[in-house]
Structure formats: C-alpha cells, structure tokens
Amino acid sequence: MKPKRFKYIYLLLCVALCITTISRGYYLKHHTNEGNPFSRAINTIIPEAIPGINHVIDDSLSDLEETKKMERTIERFMAQWEIKGASLAIMKNGKLLYSKGFGIADSAKGTPVNVSNIFRIASLSKLITATGIMKLWEEKKLSLDQPVFGEKGILNDSAFLDIKDPRIREITVEHLLRHQGGYSIRAGDPLFCTPSVAQSMQTPLPLSADDMVRFAVSTRLRFRPGEGNAYSNLGYVVLGKVIEKVSGMPYETFIRDSILIPIGCFDMHIGYSEPDKHFPNEVHYYEPSDAEPVECYDGSGRTVPRSYGGCNLQVLGSAGGWVASPTELMKFITAIDPDDSKPDILKASTIAYMTEKDKRKYPIGWMRTTEHDDWSRTGTLAGSSAMLKRQSNGYTWVFVTNTSSWSGSRFPRKIDAMIRTALDKVKDWPERDLFLDAADASNNPALRAEAAAARRNRPASVPSNASQL
C-alpha cells in the first residue's frame, strides 16, 4: 500500500472514531444513572450512543400559530382533570407534524415537560411485545399455533412443567397475543397483587418474571384456550419469556436490537418502579389526591404510593413496563403501519393480520381495530395514562400523561374524545416532516453532526430512505 493512501485511510478511521466517541459521550451523559443495569450495559452497544429523535428536535419547532386553538383545548382538559404534565405527538401519512410537552414534569423542581421527556406507556408496551413476536414468526423461529407450555411447548423448562390445569397445554402463542389464553382477573390481576400470589405459591417476595410464569401454569383457567376472551397482563408477561427462550436473549435486549434500533428508536426502555432508578429525562408521576398507599411489591412491608411500588415494572415489562417519548412512539408506529413513506420492520401481510377486524377476538398488540380502519391502543398505570390512535384519515397521534385519573382504565377514552376535538381546531398544517428536518432544525451543532453520522452509518438492513433522525 502506498504511504499517501495509507495516511488517507488512517485519517478516515480517526474521523470515524471521533464521531463515535462524541456520540457515545453524549448518550452516556444524558442516559445513564448509577445503579441502573442499563448504564452498565451501555458500553457494549455502539448504536445506542446515537441520541433519540426526542433529544434532537425541540418544542419550539411546534410553536405554530395554526395550533394555538388546539393547545388551548388540551390545556383546558388538563386543568379539568388535574393533569400535571403531558406530551403529544401528531403524524400524518408518515410525516411527523407536531411534538410538544405540556405542563410540569416534576412539580418539586418546577421542571416543565418537553419533547425529550420519556413517560411510562403502560399497555402500549403490548404493541412492542407483539411486534417482537411477529418478527420471530416472520423469521420462522416460532409458529403462532405453537403450544407455549408442556413438554412439547416453547417454555418446556422443568420449572414450568408443574401444570395444574391440563387445558394450559393447549395455550398457543396466538392465544396469548389475542387474550384468549383463558386467564382470569376476577380475583384481581396477579401482576398488581403479588403479595397474595406469593402467598399462594409459597414463594418469597419480590416475585420475578419466572415466578409469574410458574403462577401461570399453576392456576386454573377461566375457559378453554381459544374459546373466550379475557384481557390478560399475565399472558403478555409469558410472551416476554417466549421471546427470551426463542431468541436466546433477554427480552429487552432482543426488542432493542431487533426492533427499535433498526428503525431509529434509541430512547425506549423498560422502566423502574423506584424513583431513584428513573432515567434522567423521565418525568415524575402523580396520582389523584385521594389515592391510598399500598404495600410495596418487594416484600419489605413498606407502604408506598401505588405509582412508586404498587407493582414491579421490571416484571410487568413485556405487558406494561416500557418508558418512551411520544416522538419515538410515532417513529415506532411508522414501522408497523400500512403507510409506505417510511420502511416497515414487518411485512405488509403481517401488519394486516395483526389488525384484521374480528369482533370475536382482540387484534394482535392493538386494543381495537374498526371497520373504518381506525386502530387504537390504550394504557393506564397509577401515575400515567396513554392513548395511541391511528385514524383512517391519515392522522396518527399519541398522548401520554404523568398523572392518573380516578376514572382509571376509562380515562384514555376521554383523551380520545378530547384529541379529536382538538385536532378539529387545526384548519391547515404546514407541509413538513420533523423526522427528516430534525437535525437541520436543531440549534446544537453537535447533534447535527451526530445525526449526519447516524444517516451515514445506519444499519445495513435499513433502507437508505429510513432516516433515523
């Protein structure tokens, strides 16, 4: 090799190393906290050094004259329901039109919500898990009609073979995806009453995800799998273990590496119940003033606010434990919707199967799909509510709060009605796509450089038009 050519190649390698180091430093500075296992793992994962789109765009980009009336509708709604903080992202035909925070992220510090904040998204997590399962199905690593339990099932580990109800051996992957596994919450949701579950299993607290799977095989089913419908968080916790068994990776690692990073989502994680383990850009959570404290999930005997220990988010994980920003949730939706302006992570036929209209059963991952081609997914936890909707008119939006309501799981319906009213206030949207314009619009030169590097170095499996920022 000629000396000049060697020097040129060496210079290019140094530049590439500098870009990676700068990106890595930014991510470590803003995304890690001591005591969080994610922080210890981050050094081994180069793609996560790229900041999420929620750190690149700014609320000021959505300070639009056209949306003033819409924002007043949102602010009145928040005042009426005593919502401290919220965040909204709106997309049309695959283009991000709007992303903005409202209210307070942390009242003690007086910190306002901004577009970079991440929230607990509760059962919107099920859509992420369902996407992971369907990805494994497309790769022929599992079958939807494959039994989950028993000696011939996916989870045939010895710890999960003490099956009490023989019908449990009939549960398939698709049964769990569609809430047809036969599990009942008539005596309470086992994910939210772990002390009684631990007592029935004679297992010490805190319970692990494996413990919950052992409970799933030791309980009696309400109906024969496939012959009824009963919404089940437990079923989706089991699906998280299915992903681990089939992929050979921890659930969060598989979702991150196989689903989120390839489509450009870098700031979505399984959250923590304890406030001292929160991510630096995560909001604080609030409950109605008359909310009663509960026994902590960890067996310590402490009483805690339900939003800070009523359940173990790490165990709830695949059923309701993710934290994310509305902006990155919109990015995720572009990869599993029919719009072809952005590349999908799943085949069109798979997306159609997940969202087929059948009143006799739930869609896969989604809460509801209609004959008008509207898709919706709701989520509620103590301290947070979330509503995601894809409308047949091309609009898709997600609204997430850091405050729960006394109306509980019914509250997302009120969010739905409010956002539909608010959207009607906007007569004309500017022609733009914040997904594509984010880097250039940023006032931070370092972020612009990182965004450019991300575009140049996107994973080879992502088409060239799949801008990550």
Secondary structure, DSSP 4 states (H G I P E B T S, - for coil): --HHHHHHHHHHHHHHHHHHHHHHHHHHHHH--TT-HHHHHGGG-GGGGSPPGGGTS-GGGG--GGGHHHHHHHHHHHHHTT--EEEEEEEETTEEEEEEEEEEEETTTTEEP-TT-BEE-GGGHHHHHHHHHHHHHHTTSS-TTSB-SSTTSS---GGG---SSGGGGG-BHHHHHTT-S----TT--GGG-HHHHHHHHT-PSSPPHHHHHHHHHHSPPSS-TTS-----HHHHHHHHHHHHHHHSS-HHHHHIIIIIHHHT--S-EE--SSGGGS-TTBPP-B--TTPPPEE-TTSS--EE-GGGTSS-HHHHHHHH-EEE-HHHHHHHHHTSSS--SS--SS-HHHHHHHT---TTS--SSSSEE-TT--EEEEEEETTEEEEEEE-TTSEEEEEEESB--TTGGGHHHHHHHHHHHHHTT-----S--HHHHHHHH-S-HHHHHHHHHHHHT--TTS-TT----
